[in-house]
Amino acid sequence: MIGFTAGSTLGATGVGLIPATFPGDLGLVVGDLVYGALIGFFQWLVLRNHKGLTVSIWWVVLAGVGFTVGARFGALLTHRIVDEWFLAGIVFGCFMGGSIGLTTALGLGNSFSFFRFSVWLITSIVAWVAGEGIAFASNFSAAAVPWVAVAIGGITGLGLLWIRSANPEAGNLSVSISE
């Protein structure tokens, strides 16, 4: 949630410090890279030493790349796919969550498995659909940024906890948050 809020302040299209400083496509791309990298950095800080799920420092770079690809393709294609504002939040969320989920899964390193990849991809998409749903419903109000951050951070956080504690090879798919 901290990474999302910091990323929004620096990189958000239209209101972020980076796009305001560097207008045009350069500002958008650099803003997106920083936005996503900040999300990834704070996730990496939490996950880097967790027992049962290790992520490499590449997680930060991959989150920045995934965010940028999702944001640029989402901005380009969402309104070509749907006209309805509510549905646009869902479609844009799918672009964002799918892109970030795919790229960051590569940063799972030794923790990578098809099970974890699948759960992480689905978790990322659900999180970003929820977050973008809030963003679109609020017409991208600055007051909604914390709620978007809570939705995305909360859902991805719970997903990562579940991935970390689930061991499908042993038949144990239960979650133990007390570890």
Order of alpha helices (4+ residues) and beta strands (2+ residues): alpha-alpha-alpha-alpha-alpha-alpha-alpha
